[in-house]
Amino acid sequence: MNSIYNIIILLIQLIHIIYIVLIVVSIPMLIIKEPFWVWVPVNGWLVHHIGSINKSDCPLTHLENIIRKKANKPTVNTFTESVINRIRGN
């Protein structure tokens, strides 16, 4: 049963990585493809979202912590902490 939880945690982390990459890629794409009055406010919102979001409010981190509790693993506060724990083998 623990291996199923490990697979679910890995999938959540993969979704998190894809989400971050898409946001980072979307910033220059908006500048290239959209007019100035569209990309300035949208990029402002994206940069704000990336930089100042309350990390504990992230739904993916919250979901990962629920699964971690079921797998008797320590909970994490941020996505980065989650990846570091995976590298360490926790």
MIBA-839828 format. One record per residue: residue number from 0; residue in one letter; x, y, z of N, C-alpha, C, O, CB in turn. Coordinates in pm, whole numbers, plus 50000, padded with zeros to 5 digits. Each point is the difference from the previous one (the first is absolute). Glycine has a CB too. Layout:
<atoms>
+-----+------+--------+---------+-------+---------+----------+-------+--------+---------+-------+--------+---------+-------+---------+----------+-------+
!  nr ! rest ! n_east ! n_north !  n_up ! ca_east ! ca_north ! ca_up ! c_east ! c_north !  c_up ! o_east ! o_north !  o_up ! cb_east ! cb_north ! cb_up !
+-----+------+--------+---------+-------+---------+----------+-------+--------+---------+-------+--------+---------+-------+---------+----------+-------+
! NUM !    a !      X !       Y !     Z !       X !        Y !     Z !      X !       Y !     Z !      X !       Y !     Z !       X !        Y !     Z !
...
+-----+------+--------+---------+-------+---------+----------+-------+--------+---------+-------+--------+---------+-------+---------+----------+-------+
</atoms>
This chain:
<atoms>
+-----+------+--------+---------+-------+---------+----------+-------+--------+---------+-------+--------+---------+-------+---------+----------+-------+
!  nr ! rest ! n_east ! n_north !  n_up ! ca_east ! ca_north ! ca_up ! c_east ! c_north !  c_up ! o_east ! o_north !  o_up ! cb_east ! cb_north ! cb_up !
+-----+------+--------+---------+-------+---------+----------+-------+--------+---------+-------+--------+---------+-------+---------+----------+-------+
!   0 !    m !  50082 !   49880 ! 50000 !   49918 !    50120 ! 50000 !  50086 !   50126 ! 50000 !  49962 !   50102 ! 49942 !   49859 !    49772 ! 50178 !
!   1 !    n !  50295 !   50118 ! 49946 !   50088 !    50115 ! 50005 !  50052 !   50038 ! 49862 !  50022 !   50118 ! 49972 !   50042 !    49816 ! 50259 !
!   2 !    s !  49956 !   49967 ! 49681 !   50050 !    50030 ! 49866 !  49896 !   50077 ! 49918 !  50037 !   50082 ! 49916 !   50105 !    49712 ! 50093 !
!   3 !    i !  49731 !   50181 ! 50015 !   49895 !    50075 ! 49931 !  50005 !   50147 ! 50043 !  49988 !   50090 ! 49917 !   49867 !    49703 ! 50071 !
!   4 !    y !  50162 !   50230 ! 50143 !   50012 !    50137 ! 50048 !  50123 !   50068 ! 49942 !  49996 !   50118 ! 49966 !   49886 !    49816 ! 50246 !
!   5 !    n !  50229 !   49993 ! 49778 !   50121 !    50058 ! 49941 !  49977 !   50039 ! 49853 !  50050 !   50103 ! 49956 !   50089 !    49759 ! 50201 !
!   6 !    i !  49788 !   50057 ! 49770 !   49970 !    50031 ! 49860 !  49911 !   50123 ! 49992 !  50021 !   50086 ! 49915 !   50001 !    49671 ! 50023 !
!   7 !    i !  49878 !   50253 ! 50149 !   49911 !    50116 ! 50000 !  50078 !   50126 ! 50035 !  49980 !   50105 ! 49938 !   49826 !    49749 ! 50127 !
!   8 !    i !  50283 !   50139 ! 50034 !   50083 !    50115 ! 50036 !  50087 !   50041 ! 49883 !  50014 !   50119 ! 49971 !   49986 !    49808 ! 50269 !
!   9 !    l !  50059 !   49976 ! 49692 !   50083 !    50030 ! 49883 !  49918 !   50068 ! 49890 !  50048 !   50094 ! 49937 !   50097 !    49709 ! 50119 !
!  10 !    l !  49733 !   50150 ! 49920 !   49914 !    50063 ! 49898 !  49964 !   50143 ! 50038 !  49997 !   50088 ! 49914 !   49911 !    49687 ! 50029 !
!  11 !    i !  50065 !   50249 ! 50184 !   49969 !    50136 ! 50046 !  50120 !   50090 ! 49977 !  49985 !   50114 ! 49954 !   49854 !    49797 ! 50219 !
!  12 !    q !  50281 !   50040 ! 49859 !   50120 !    50079 ! 49978 !  50024 !   50026 ! 49852 !  50044 !   50108 ! 49962 !   50053 !    49795 ! 50247 !
!  13 !    l !  49875 !   49999 ! 49707 !   50014 !    50018 ! 49855 !  49903 !   50107 ! 49949 !  50038 !   50085 ! 49919 !   50035 !    49675 ! 50059 !
!  14 !    i !  49804 !   50236 ! 50068 !   49901 !    50103 ! 49962 !  50048 !   50137 ! 50045 !  49984 !   50098 ! 49928 !   49829 !    49733 ! 50088 !
!  15 !    h !  50245 !   50177 ! 50103 !   50052 !    50126 ! 50052 !  50111 !   50054 ! 49910 !  50003 !   50119 ! 49969 !   49937 !    49808 ! 50265 !
!  16 !    i !  50151 !   49986 ! 49725 !   50110 !    50042 ! 49913 !  49946 !   50050 ! 49866 !  50045 !   50103 ! 49951 !   50107 !    49731 ! 50161 !
!  17 !    i !  49754 !   50093 ! 49830 !   49941 !    50042 ! 49872 !  49932 !   50135 ! 50014 !  50014 !   50085 ! 49912 !   49953 !    49674 ! 50024 !
!  18 !    y !  49961 !   50261 ! 50173 !   49932 !    50128 ! 50025 !  50101 !   50115 ! 50007 !  49979 !   50105 ! 49939 !   49840 !    49773 ! 50185 !
!  19 !    i !  50289 !   50103 ! 49948 !   50102 !    50105 ! 50012 !  50065 !   50029 ! 49866 !  50020 !   50117 ! 49965 !   50022 !    49814 ! 50272 !
!  20 !    v !  49991 !   49965 ! 49688 !   50062 !    50020 ! 49868 !  49905 !   50075 ! 49907 !  50043 !   50090 ! 49928 !   50092 !    49699 ! 50103 !
!  21 !    l !  49737 !   50177 ! 49970 !   49904 !    50068 ! 49913 !  49987 !   50148 ! 50035 !  49988 !   50085 ! 49911 !   49889 !    49700 ! 50063 !
!  22 !    i !  50125 !   50247 ! 50154 !   49992 !    50141 ! 50039 !  50124 !   50075 ! 49954 !  49990 !   50110 ! 49945 !   49870 !    49829 ! 50254 !
!  23 !    v !  50257 !   50002 ! 49822 !   50125 !    50067 ! 49960 !  50006 !   50017 ! 49849 !  50045 !   50105 ! 49952 !   50071 !    49797 ! 50248 !
!  24 !    v !  49840 !   49999 ! 49724 !   50002 !    50009 ! 49854 !  49895 !   50100 ! 49949 !  50020 !   50064 ! 49897 !   50061 !    49697 ! 50091 !
!  25 !    s !  49810 !   50252 ! 50084 !   49893 !    50088 ! 49952 !  50038 !   50148 ! 50005 !  49947 !   50079 ! 49923 !   49890 !    49751 ! 50154 !
!  26 !    i !  50253 !   50207 ! 50013 !   50037 !    50142 ! 50010 !  50063 !   50052 ! 49872 !  49950 !   50100 ! 49947 !   50083 !    49868 ! 50298 !
!  27 !    p !  50073 !   49971 ! 49701 !   50053 !    50052 ! 49874 !  49904 !   49979 ! 49882 !  49999 !   50080 ! 49906 !   50230 !    49877 ! 50181 !
!  28 !    m !  49693 !   49936 ! 49916 !   49905 !    49978 ! 49891 !  49895 !   50111 ! 49994 !  49961 !   50042 ! 49891 !   50076 !    49711 ! 50132 !
!  29 !    l !  49918 !   50293 ! 50092 !   49905 !    50110 ! 50002 !  50062 !   50127 ! 49942 !  49935 !   50072 ! 49924 !   49954 !    49828 ! 50277 !
!  30 !    i !  50237 !   50126 ! 49834 !   50068 !    50119 ! 49949 !  50011 !   49993 ! 49848 !  49982 !   50101 ! 49931 !   50146 !    49921 ! 50284 !
!  31 !    i !  49902 !   49860 ! 49732 !   50018 !    49984 ! 49855 !  49866 !   50005 ! 49926 !  49990 !   50063 ! 49894 !   50214 !    49799 ! 50149 !
!  32 !    k !  49693 !   50073 ! 50011 !   49876 !    49979 ! 49925 !  49890 !   50104 ! 50025 !  49915 !   50020 ! 49914 !   50142 !    49741 ! 50093 !
!  33 !    e !  49943 !   50303 ! 50106 !   49888 !    50088 ! 50036 !  50040 !   50147 ! 49995 !  50118 !   50033 ! 50014 !   49789 !    49784 ! 50131 !
!  34 !    p !  49995 !   50271 ! 49834 !   50031 !    50143 ! 50003 !  50036 !   50046 ! 50142 !  49970 !   49933 ! 50099 !   49875 !    50103 ! 49705 !
!  35 !    f !  50219 !   50079 ! 50201 !   50051 !    50055 ! 50125 !  49893 !   50007 ! 50110 !  50027 !   49961 ! 50113 !   50136 !    50170 ! 49753 !
!  36 !    w !  49718 !   49918 ! 50102 !   49896 !    50019 ! 50102 !  49944 !   49867 ! 50052 !  49928 !   49998 ! 50100 !   50014 !    50219 ! 49792 !
!  37 !    v !  50091 !   49673 ! 50042 !   49958 !    49868 ! 50049 !  50112 !   49937 ! 50084 !  49975 !   49954 ! 50111 !   49875 !    50016 ! 49687 !
!  38 !    w !  50273 !   50028 ! 50148 !   50104 !    49924 ! 50069 !  50052 !   50068 ! 50126 !  50045 !   49931 ! 50091 !   50017 !    49978 ! 49691 !
!  39 !    v !  49933 !   50224 ! 50228 !   50050 !    50067 ! 50121 !  49919 !   49960 ! 50124 !  50060 !   49956 ! 50098 !   50016 !    50236 ! 49760 !
!  40 !    p !  49791 !   49821 ! 50141 !   49928 !    49960 ! 50121 !  50003 !   49849 ! 50027 !  50007 !   49957 ! 50115 !   49847 !    50240 ! 49849 !
!  41 !    v !  50140 !   49724 ! 49930 !   50002 !    49854 ! 50020 !  50135 !   49956 ! 50054 !  50006 !   49919 ! 50092 !   49828 !    50052 ! 49721 !
!  42 !    n !  50276 !   50082 ! 50132 !   50132 !    49965 ! 50052 !  50019 !   50051 ! 50142 !  50065 !   49935 ! 50081 !   50024 !    50069 ! 49686 !
!  43 !    g !  49856 !   50112 ! 50263 !   50005 !    50050 ! 50137 !  49932 !   49905 ! 50095 !  50050 !   49973 ! 50109 !   49953 !    50260 ! 49805 !
!  44 !    w !  49882 !   49715 ! 50046 !   49928 !    49904 ! 50083 !  50080 !   49871 ! 50015 !  50008 !   49944 ! 50109 !   49773 !    50156 ! 49817 !
!  45 !    l !  50278 !   49852 ! 49964 !   50078 !    49876 ! 50006 !  50122 !   50014 ! 50091 !  50029 !   49910 ! 50079 !   49894 !    50035 ! 49690 !
!  46 !    v !  50149 !   50166 ! 50219 !   50117 !    50023 ! 50084 !  49958 !   50010 ! 50146 !  50067 !   49946 ! 50088 !   50050 !    50172 ! 49722 !
!  47 !    h !  49772 !   49949 ! 50216 !   49948 !    50007 ! 50137 !  49964 !   49861 ! 50051 !  50030 !   49965 ! 50114 !   49882 !    50267 ! 49841 !
!  48 !    h !  50025 !   49688 ! 49960 !   49959 !    49865 ! 50036 !  50121 !   49913 ! 50032 !  49998 !   49924 ! 50097 !   49799 !    50099 ! 49758 !
!  49 !    i !  50308 !   49987 ! 50066 !   50119 !    49919 ! 50021 !  50074 !   50045 ! 50125 !  50045 !   49917 ! 50079 !   49974 !    50046 ! 49674 !
!  50 !    g !  49994 !   50167 ! 50266 !   50088 !    50050 ! 50105 !  49940 !   50018 ! 50137 !  50071 !   49990 ! 50100 !   50042 !    50118 ! 49722 !
!  51 !    s !  49758 !   49919 ! 50186 !   49948 !    50037 ! 50131 !  49884 !   49913 ! 50048 !  49932 !   50036 ! 50096 !   50139 !    50193 ! 49854 !
!  52 !    i !  49908 !   49659 ! 49987 !   49892 !    49913 ! 50044 !  50035 !   49940 ! 50136 !  50115 !   49965 ! 50025 !   49823 !    49982 ! 49734 !
!  53 !    n !  49963 !   50041 ! 50327 !   50021 !    49937 ! 50129 !  50018 !   49851 ! 49973 !  49905 !   49932 ! 49960 !   49957 !    50244 ! 50167 !
!  54 !    k !  50257 !   49775 ! 49893 !   50033 !    49863 ! 49960 !  49912 !   49895 ! 50069 !  49976 !   49893 ! 49943 !   50257 !    50184 ! 50019 !
!  55 !    s !  49721 !   49952 ! 50157 !   49918 !    49901 ! 50070 !  49859 !   49991 ! 49943 !  49926 !   49907 ! 50031 !   50209 !    50135 ! 50175 !
!  56 !    d !  49826 !   50054 ! 49710 !   49866 !    49999 ! 49942 !  49993 !   49928 ! 49865 !  49893 !   49994 ! 49940 !   50064 !    50219 ! 50179 !
!  57 !    c !  50154 !   49735 ! 49835 !   50002 !    49933 ! 49870 !  49919 !   49871 ! 50008 !  50028 !   49915 ! 50085 !   50199 !    50185 ! 49862 !
!  58 !    p !  49672 !   49884 ! 49966 !   49917 !    49880 ! 50007 !  50078 !   49871 ! 49973 !  49967 !   49896 ! 50057 !   49843 !    50245 ! 49871 !
!  59 !    l !  50290 !   49864 ! 49985 !   50078 !    49879 ! 49973 !  50084 !   49959 ! 50120 !  50013 !   49881 ! 50029 !   49994 !    50182 ! 49729 !
!  60 !    t !  50050 !   50034 ! 50313 !   50077 !    49969 ! 50120 !  49908 !   49945 ! 50108 !  50035 !   49907 ! 50072 !   50132 !    50273 ! 49872 !
!  61 !    h !  49715 !   49879 ! 50068 !   49902 !    49951 ! 50098 !  49961 !   49854 ! 49968 !  49994 !   49916 ! 50090 !   49918 !    50322 ! 49942 !
!  62 !    l !  50062 !   49734 ! 49841 !   49965 !    49864 ! 49959 !  50117 !   49904 ! 50027 !  49979 !   49888 ! 50048 !   49867 !    50205 ! 49775 !
!  63 !    e !  50273 !   49951 ! 50146 !   50118 !    49915 ! 50026 !  50013 !   49971 ! 50149 !  50034 !   49888 ! 50037 !   50081 !    50209 ! 49761 !
!  64 !    n !  49859 !   50002 ! 50287 !   50009 !    49977 ! 50145 !  49895 !   49901 ! 50049 !  50027 !   49923 ! 50092 !   50064 !    50308 ! 49933 !
!  65 !    i !  49792 !   49770 ! 49916 !   49897 !    49902 ! 50037 !  50049 !   49859 ! 49968 !  49988 !   49909 ! 50082 !   49829 !    50262 ! 49876 !
!  66 !    i !  50238 !   49812 ! 49923 !   50052 !    49868 ! 49960 !  50119 !   49962 ! 50086 !  50014 !   49884 ! 50039 !   49907 !    50154 ! 49726 !
!  67 !    r !  50167 !   50058 ! 50266 !   50116 !    49972 ! 50085 !  49958 !   49952 ! 50138 !  50062 !   49909 ! 50056 !   50067 !    50264 ! 49819 !
!  68 !    k !  49766 !   49887 ! 50181 !   49950 !    49956 ! 50131 !  49951 !   49856 ! 49994 !  50024 !   49922 ! 50092 !   49913 !    50314 ! 49963 !
!  69 !    k !  49994 !   49728 ! 49837 !   49951 !    49863 ! 49984 !  50115 !   49901 ! 49984 !  49989 !   49885 ! 50040 !   49803 !    50204 ! 49856 !
!  70 !    a !  50320 !   49957 ! 50046 !   50116 !    49914 ! 49979 !  50097 !   50006 ! 50118 !  50109 !   49943 ! 49994 !   49867 !    50091 ! 49760 !
!  71 !    n !  49984 !   50035 ! 50354 !   50087 !    50016 ! 50120 !  50133 !   50064 ! 49965 !  50105 !   49959 ! 50051 !   49786 !    49841 ! 50050 !
!  72 !    k !  50105 !   50301 ! 49813 !   50118 !    50077 ! 49964 !  49986 !   50140 ! 50058 !  49889 !   50045 ! 50027 !   50145 !    49819 ! 49760 !
!  73 !    p !  50078 !   50206 ! 50231 !   49990 !    50137 ! 50053 !  49934 !   50094 ! 49898 !  50021 !   49986 ! 49879 !   50185 !    49974 ! 50260 !
!  74 !    t !  49716 !   50134 ! 49911 !   49937 !    50098 ! 49910 !  50103 !   50105 ! 49960 !  50104 !   50014 ! 50064 !   49670 !    49948 ! 50044 !
!  75 !    v !  50195 !   50111 ! 49786 !   50089 !    50103 ! 49948 !  49927 !   50134 ! 49998 !  49877 !   50005 ! 49995 !   50247 !    49825 ! 49865 !
!  76 !    n !  49953 !   50278 ! 50145 !   49941 !    50133 ! 49995 !  49996 !   50056 ! 49859 !  49911 !   50079 ! 49967 !   50170 !    49959 ! 50264 !
!  77 !    t !  50015 !   49922 ! 49685 !   50008 !    50053 ! 49864 !  50032 !   49888 ! 49902 !  50041 !   49891 ! 50039 !   50034 !    50332 ! 50051 !
!  78 !    f !  49904 !   49806 ! 49783 !   50032 !    49904 ! 49895 !  50149 !   49969 ! 49997 !  50040 !   49885 ! 49981 !   49766 !    50200 ! 49885 !
!  79 !    t !  50277 !   50017 ! 50154 !   50145 !    49981 ! 49999 !  50043 !   49904 ! 50110 !  50084 !   49913 ! 49978 !   49945 !    50317 ! 49927 !
!  80 !    e !  49914 !   49786 ! 50213 !   50030 !    49908 ! 50110 !  49960 !   49858 ! 49964 !  50069 !   49904 ! 50036 !   49898 !    50283 ! 50128 !
!  81 !    s !  49924 !   49799 ! 49765 !   49954 !    49870 ! 49956 !  50101 !   49933 ! 49906 !  50028 !   49881 ! 50013 !   49735 !    50198 ! 50012 !
!  82 !    v !  50291 !   49998 ! 49882 !   50098 !    49946 ! 49905 !  50130 !   49964 ! 50072 !  50060 !   49897 ! 49971 !   49838 !    50240 ! 49845 !
!  83 !    i !  50144 !   49948 ! 50278 !   50122 !    49971 ! 50077 !  49983 !   49873 ! 50080 !  50093 !   49919 ! 50007 !   49959 !    50324 ! 50006 !
!  84 !    n !  49831 !   49737 ! 50048 !   49973 !    49877 ! 50074 !  50007 !   49877 ! 49908 !  50051 !   49896 ! 50041 !   49804 !    50234 ! 50118 !
!  85 !    r !  50095 !   49883 ! 49719 !   50005 !    49887 ! 49906 !  50144 !   49966 ! 49965 !  50036 !   49883 ! 49989 !   49740 !    50184 ! 49918 !
!  86 !    i !  50307 !   50036 ! 50074 !   50142 !    49977 ! 49967 !  50069 !   49931 ! 50117 !  50083 !   49910 ! 49981 !   49919 !    50294 ! 49867 !
!  87 !    r !  49965 !   49838 ! 50273 !   50060 !    49939 ! 50120 !  49946 !   49860 ! 50027 !  50063 !   49922 ! 50071 !   49967 !    50306 ! 50022 !
!  88 !    g !  49855 !   49741 ! 49851 !   49942 !    49868 ! 50020 !  49898 !   49993 ! 50111 !  49970 !   49890 ! 50047 !   50239 !    50019 ! 49869 !
!  89 !    n !  49738 !   50204 ! 50127 !   49897 !    50003 ! 50107 !  49864 !   49974 ! 49943 !  49901 !   49998 ! 50073 !   50235 !    50163 ! 50057 !
+-----+------+--------+---------+-------+---------+----------+-------+--------+---------+-------+--------+---------+-------+---------+----------+-------+
</atoms>
